[in-house]
Amino acid sequence: MQNEKPKRVLMVVENCPFLRDPRVQKEAKALTAAGYRVTVICPAENDEPRHDFIGDTSVYQFPVWPLTEGSLGYLLEYCYAMMALVVLSVWVWLHEGFNIIHVANPPDCMVPLFSVYRLIGKSVIYDQHDLCPELHAAKFGENRWLLRLLLLMERYSCRLANQVIVTNESYKELSIRRGGVSASDVTVVRNGPDLQTVKPETSVIDIDQELRSKSSNIIAFAGVTGVQDGLDCLCRALHHLRYELGQENFYCIILGDGDGLSPMKALAEELRVADKIWFAGWVRDPVAYARYINTSDICVSPDPFNSYNDASTFVKIMEYMAAGKPVVAFDLQETRTSAGNAALYARVGDVGDFAQKIASLLGQPELRDRMGQIGIVRVQKELAWQYSIPKLLQVYERIGQPRLEAGPAPAYQKHSN
């Protein structure tokens, strides 16, 4: 690329502002470091400028739709966002230009929409962050007709894109089986932590004195607090820990926000554990975020079993591991793939067992240290973002090469775990 004009990339994100999407930030940073010129269009957060340079990335942002709930609310949000993204993409095409359009889901209607740019010679990458059919079912329950539509959009996204990026092998298997694409056109780019922002600083830790005044045992949850993320399970586990197991020496911090946060606050009051939880909100500053994770003693991933969670990789787990913290999680397929022996696994759906696993770590600091070291080694040798960058760049190198046709895909069968 040194002797050629740098290729221009347009990254399209509908559901998250740039500064709140670590994966998109890391991808943009890796691409600019490799010589690409990257522009991102995405929703704005609060009163951020409509156009800004964040590092070397040009970012265009549109105002978000006022929050609404339910399937109708999501439909209205998506329709508005699609119009905003299309207008901004035309603006970028006319004023900055791009060769490759990198589309992140959800929703899966974006790839079919933006594939029109293939008619004028642009290449399209489908970056599958989430399994939209399973995600919608986890949030709202199953609807047969909507499920068929979501599966159709997923299939079109896989087939219309020049290349498909997924976050783990479970997603890759579904892209091949449901999307009907060749294995050579689907690349796993794991969403590992950036070791420059989450570090296992075990000798000198900036401890929040206010937190330590609450308890000598800090439990931490970090991430999006959606209704599918199991905060209700965590709340019930803390109730069990306190009132069934007789543990009082703990304090839980919740780093993040989302549509599951308000129900958890109400549930915490109902279950008489609100005084044991601090809802810190979204922590944008990576230094502050690392400080809170480093201050904690145990980190939790209470995501319950469903087809979406079982097949999904949670970056928060690897961030916990990078900071040298033991993890308590439900026994999910991809969670085990990420954490290995750095986590204790509770029986699926058993909040009492989840509480028991926390209690066992509260009483065994040596076990916490051993598990923390296992996590550090796994991240540093296998799971850190640096190991995903070459795979991302390989996808871009393959753009423009002939695509192998996989033939007719098998009829959809419900994904079982």
ZAMAR-61704 format. One line per 3 residues: number of its first residue (from 1); their letters; for each residue x, y, z of C-alpha. Coordinates in steps of 0.2 Angstrom, whole numbers, plus 2048, in hexadecimal, padded with zeros to 3 digits. Example, Ala and Ser with C-alpha at 12.3 -4.5 7.8 and 13.67 -1.06 7.14 Angstrom:
ZAMAR-61704
1	AS	83E 7EA 827 ~ 844 7FB 824
END
This chain:
ZAMAR-61704
1	MQN	800 800 800 ~ 80F 80C 802 ~ 810 80F 7EF
4	EKP	7FD 810 7ED ~ 7F0 81D 7F1 ~ 7E9 817 802
7	KRV	7D9 80E 801 ~ 7CA 817 80A ~ 7BF 80D 815
10	LMV	7AD 812 81B ~ 7A8 809 82B ~ 795 80A 82E
13	VEN	78E 807 840 ~ 77B 809 844 ~ 77A 804 856
16	CPF	788 80C 860 ~ 792 81C 860 ~ 7A4 81A 85B
19	LRD	7AB 81E 86C ~ 7A0 811 874 ~ 7A5 803 868
22	PRV	7B6 7FC 86C ~ 7B6 7F0 85D ~ 7B3 7FD 850
25	QKE	7C0 808 858 ~ 7CD 7FA 858 ~ 7C9 7F6 846
28	AKA	7CA 808 841 ~ 7DB 80A 84A ~ 7E2 7FA 842
31	LTA	7DD 7FF 831 ~ 7E4 811 832 ~ 7F4 80A 839
34	AGY	7F5 7FE 829 ~ 7F3 80D 81D ~ 7E0 80E 81A
37	RVT	7D7 81E 81C ~ 7C8 81B 827 ~ 7B7 824 829
40	VIC	7AA 81E 835 ~ 797 823 835 ~ 78D 81F 844
43	PAE	781 826 851 ~ 786 834 85C ~ 787 834 86F
46	NDE	780 843 878 ~ 785 854 86F ~ 795 84D 866
49	PRH	799 856 856 ~ 792 850 846 ~ 7A3 84E 83F
52	DFI	7B4 84C 848 ~ 7C5 843 847 ~ 7C8 837 854
55	GDT	7DA 832 853 ~ 7DC 82F 840 ~ 7CA 82A 83D
58	SVY	7BE 836 835 ~ 7AD 834 83E ~ 79C 83A 838
61	QFP	78E 838 845 ~ 77B 83A 844 ~ 76F 83E 853
64	VWP	767 82F 85B ~ 755 82B 85A ~ 74C 82F 86A
67	LTE	74B 81E 874 ~ 73C 813 872 ~ 739 801 877
70	GSL	733 7F1 86F ~ 734 7EB 85E ~ 72B 7FA 856
73	GYL	737 806 85F ~ 746 7FC 858 ~ 73E 7FD 846
76	LEY	73C 80F 847 ~ 74E 812 84D ~ 755 807 83F
79	CYA	74B 810 832 ~ 750 821 838 ~ 762 81B 83A
82	MMA	763 813 828 ~ 75E 823 820 ~ 76B 82D 82A
85	LVV	778 820 826 ~ 774 820 813 ~ 775 833 813
88	LSV	785 834 81C ~ 78C 826 811 ~ 788 830 801
91	WVW	790 83F 809 ~ 7A0 836 80D ~ 7A0 82E 7FC
94	LHE	79F 83F 7F3 ~ 7AB 849 7FF ~ 7B8 83C 805
97	GFN	7B5 82C 7FA ~ 7B7 81A 7FF ~ 7BC 80A 7F7
100	IIH	7B5 7FE 805 ~ 7A6 7FF 80F ~ 7A7 7F5 820
103	VAN	796 7F3 827 ~ 793 7ED 839 ~ 783 7E5 83F
106	PPD	776 7E6 847 ~ 76B 7E8 83E ~ 76E 7DD 82F
109	CMV	764 7E7 823 ~ 773 7F3 821 ~ 77D 7E7 816
112	PLF	770 7E5 809 ~ 76D 7F8 809 ~ 77F 7FD 807
115	SVY	783 7EF 7FB ~ 77C 7FB 7EE ~ 78D 803 7EE
118	RLI	794 7F2 7E6 ~ 78B 7F8 7D6 ~ 798 806 7D5
121	GKS	7A7 7FB 7D9 ~ 7A8 7FC 7EC ~ 7AC 7ED 7F7
124	VIY	7A1 7E9 806 ~ 7A7 7E0 816 ~ 799 7D9 822
127	DQH	79F 7DA 834 ~ 793 7CF 83E ~ 794 7D6 850
130	DLC	784 7CD 855 ~ 778 7BF 850 ~ 769 7CA 84D
133	PEL	75C 7BC 84D ~ 762 7B5 85D ~ 765 7C6 865
136	HAA	753 7CC 861 ~ 74C 7BB 868 ~ 756 7BE 878
139	KFG	74F 7D0 87A ~ 73D 7CE 874 ~ 739 7BB 873
142	ENR	737 7B1 863 ~ 72C 7B7 855 ~ 72C 7AB 846
145	WLL	729 7B7 838 ~ 735 7C4 83F ~ 742 7B6 841
148	RLL	740 7B1 82F ~ 743 7C3 82A ~ 752 7C5 835
151	LLM	75A 7B4 82E ~ 756 7BA 81C ~ 75F 7CB 820
154	ERY	76E 7C1 828 ~ 76F 7B6 819 ~ 76F 7C5 80C
157	SCR	77C 7CE 817 ~ 787 7BF 815 ~ 784 7BC 803
160	LAN	785 7CE 7FD ~ 795 7D2 806 ~ 7A6 7CF 7FE
163	QVI	7AD 7C9 80F ~ 7A5 7C5 81F ~ 7AD 7C8 830
166	VTN	7A7 7BF 840 ~ 7AD 7BF 852 ~ 7AF 7AC 856
169	ESY	7AD 79B 84E ~ 79B 799 854 ~ 796 7A8 849
172	KEL	7A1 7A2 83B ~ 798 791 83B ~ 787 79A 83A
175	SIR	78D 7A5 82C ~ 792 796 822 ~ 782 78C 826
178	RGG	775 79A 826 ~ 77D 7A7 81B ~ 783 79A 80E
181	VSA	794 7A1 80B ~ 7A5 798 809 ~ 7B0 796 818
184	SDV	7BD 79F 80F ~ 7B2 7AF 80F ~ 7AF 7AF 821
187	TVV	7BD 7B5 82D ~ 7BD 7B4 840 ~ 7C4 7C5 847
190	RNG	7C2 7C2 85A ~ 7BD 7D1 864 ~ 7CC 7D0 870
193	PDL	7D1 7DE 87D ~ 7DE 7EB 878 ~ 7EC 7E8 885
196	QTV	7F1 7FB 884 ~ 7E1 7FF 88D ~ 7DE 7F1 898
199	KPE	7ED 7EC 8A1 ~ 7F0 7E0 8B0 ~ 7F9 7ED 8BB
202	TSV	7FB 7E2 8CB ~ 808 7EB 8D4 ~ 802 7FD 8D3
205	IDI	7EF 7FF 8D2 ~ 7E5 80F 8D3 ~ 7D9 809 8E0
208	DQE	7C8 812 8E2 ~ 7C8 815 8F5 ~ 7B6 818 8F5
211	LRS	7B3 807 8EE ~ 7BF 7FF 8FA ~ 7B6 807 908
214	KSS	7A6 7FE 903 ~ 7AE 7ED 904 ~ 7BF 7E3 902
217	NII	7B7 7D9 8F4 ~ 7B2 7E2 8E5 ~ 7A7 7D9 8D7
220	AFA	7A7 7E1 8C6 ~ 79C 7E0 8B7 ~ 7A1 7EA 8A7
223	GVT	798 7EC 897 ~ 787 7F0 88E ~ 779 7ED 89A
226	GVQ	76C 7E6 88E ~ 75D 7DC 893 ~ 766 7CD 88C
229	DGL	776 7D0 896 ~ 770 7C7 8A6 ~ 770 7D6 8B3
232	DCL	760 7CE 8BB ~ 76A 7BE 8BD ~ 778 7C8 8C5
235	CRA	76C 7D1 8D1 ~ 764 7C0 8D6 ~ 775 7B8 8D9
238	LHH	77A 7C7 8E4 ~ 76A 7C4 8EE ~ 76F 7B2 8F0
241	LRY	780 7B6 8F5 ~ 77B 7C2 902 ~ 76B 7BA 90A
244	ELG	76E 7A7 906 ~ 781 7A6 907 ~ 782 7B3 915
247	QEN	790 7BD 90C ~ 790 7D0 910 ~ 7A2 7D4 90C
250	FYC	79F 7D9 8FA ~ 79B 7E8 8EF ~ 796 7E7 8DC
253	IIL	79A 7F4 8CF ~ 790 7F5 8BF ~ 79A 7FE 8B1
256	GDG	78F 801 8A2 ~ 77D 805 89D ~ 76F 7FF 892
259	DGL	75D 7FA 892 ~ 75F 7EE 8A0 ~ 766 7FA 8AC
262	SPM	756 802 8B3 ~ 74E 7F1 8B6 ~ 75D 7EB 8BF
265	KAL	75C 7FA 8CB ~ 74A 7F6 8CF ~ 74E 7E4 8D1
268	AEE	75D 7E8 8DD ~ 751 7F2 8E8 ~ 744 7E4 8E8
271	LRV	751 7D7 8ED ~ 759 7E2 8FA ~ 76B 7E3 8F2
274	ADK	76B 7F5 8EB ~ 776 7FA 8F9 ~ 783 7ED 8F3
277	IWF	783 7F4 8E1 ~ 78A 804 8D9 ~ 784 808 8C8
280	AGW	793 812 8C1 ~ 78C 814 8AF ~ 796 814 89F
283	VRD	7A8 817 8A2 ~ 7AF 81F 892 ~ 7C1 823 899
286	PVA	7CB 813 896 ~ 7D7 818 8A4 ~ 7C8 819 8B0
289	YAR	7C1 809 8A9 ~ 7D1 7FF 8AC ~ 7D2 807 8BE
292	YIN	7C1 800 8C2 ~ 7C5 7EF 8BB ~ 7D6 7EE 8C4
295	TSD	7CE 7F3 8D4 ~ 7C2 7E4 8D3 ~ 7C5 7D3 8DB
298	ICV	7B8 7C9 8D1 ~ 7B0 7CD 8C0 ~ 7A0 7C5 8BA
301	SPD	797 7C1 8AA ~ 785 7BD 8AE ~ 77F 7BB 89C
304	PFN	772 7AD 89D ~ 771 79F 891 ~ 768 7A2 880
307	SYN	76D 79E 86E ~ 774 7B0 86D ~ 77F 7B0 87D
310	DAS	785 79E 87B ~ 78C 7A2 869 ~ 792 7B4 86D
313	TFV	7A3 7BA 873 ~ 7A3 7C7 881 ~ 7B2 7D2 881
316	KIM	7AF 7D7 893 ~ 7B5 7C6 898 ~ 7C5 7C8 88F
319	EYM	7C7 7D9 896 ~ 7C5 7D2 8A8 ~ 7D2 7C5 8A3
322	AAG	7DE 7D2 89D ~ 7DD 7DA 8AD ~ 7E1 7CA 8B7
325	KPV	7D0 7C8 8BE ~ 7C7 7B7 8C1 ~ 7B6 7B6 8B9
328	VAF	7A6 7AE 8BE ~ 79A 7AA 8AF ~ 78C 79E 8AA
331	DLQ	792 78F 8A0 ~ 790 795 88E ~ 79A 78E 87F
334	ETR	7A3 79E 879 ~ 7A6 7A4 88B ~ 7B0 794 88E
337	TSA	7B9 796 87E ~ 7BF 7A8 884 ~ 7C2 7A5 896
340	GNA	7C7 793 898 ~ 7CE 790 8AA ~ 7CD 7A3 8AE
343	ALY	7BB 7A1 8B2 ~ 7B0 798 8BE ~ 7A0 792 8B5
346	ARV	78F 791 8BD ~ 781 785 8B7 ~ 777 78D 8AA
349	GDV	768 797 8B2 ~ 76D 793 8C4 ~ 770 7A4 8CC
352	GDF	773 79B 8DD ~ 782 792 8D5 ~ 788 7A2 8CE
355	AQK	787 7AA 8DF ~ 791 79A 8E6 ~ 79E 79C 8D9
358	IAS	7A0 7AF 8DE ~ 7A1 7A9 8F1 ~ 7AE 79C 8ED
361	LLG	7B9 7AA 8E6 ~ 7B6 7B6 8F4 ~ 7BD 7A9 900
364	QPE	7CC 7A4 8F5 ~ 7D8 7B2 8F0 ~ 7E5 7A6 8EB
367	LRD	7D9 79E 8DE ~ 7D4 7B0 8D8 ~ 7E7 7B3 8D5
370	RMG	7EA 7A3 8CC ~ 7DA 7A5 8C1 ~ 7E0 7B7 8BD
373	QIG	7F1 7B2 8B7 ~ 7E9 7A5 8AC ~ 7DE 7B3 8A4
376	IVR	7ED 7BE 8A2 ~ 7F7 7B1 899 ~ 7E8 7AC 88E
379	VQK	7E5 7BE 888 ~ 7F8 7C2 886 ~ 7FB 7B2 87C
382	ELA	7EB 7AF 872 ~ 7DC 7BB 874 ~ 7E3 7CD 874
385	WQY	7DD 7D8 866 ~ 7EF 7D8 85E ~ 7EC 7C6 858
388	SIP	7DC 7CB 84F ~ 7E4 7DA 845 ~ 7ED 7CF 838
391	KLL	7DC 7C5 835 ~ 7D3 7D6 832 ~ 7E0 7DC 826
394	QVY	7E0 7CB 81D ~ 7CD 7CE 81A ~ 7D1 7DF 812
397	ERI	7DF 7D7 807 ~ 7D3 7CB 800 ~ 7C6 7D8 7FB
400	GQP	7C5 7D8 7E8 ~ 7CA 7C6 7E6 ~ 7BD 7BB 7DE
403	RLE	7B1 7B4 7EA ~ 7AE 7A1 7EB ~ 79B 79C 7EA
406	AGP	796 790 7F8 ~ 787 78A 7EF ~ 775 789 7F6
409	APA	775 78A 809 ~ 76C 77D 813 ~ 75A 781 819
412	YQK	75A 78A 82A ~ 75B 780 839 ~ 759 788 84A
415	HSN	76A 78A 852 ~ 76B 77E 861 ~ 778 780 86F
END
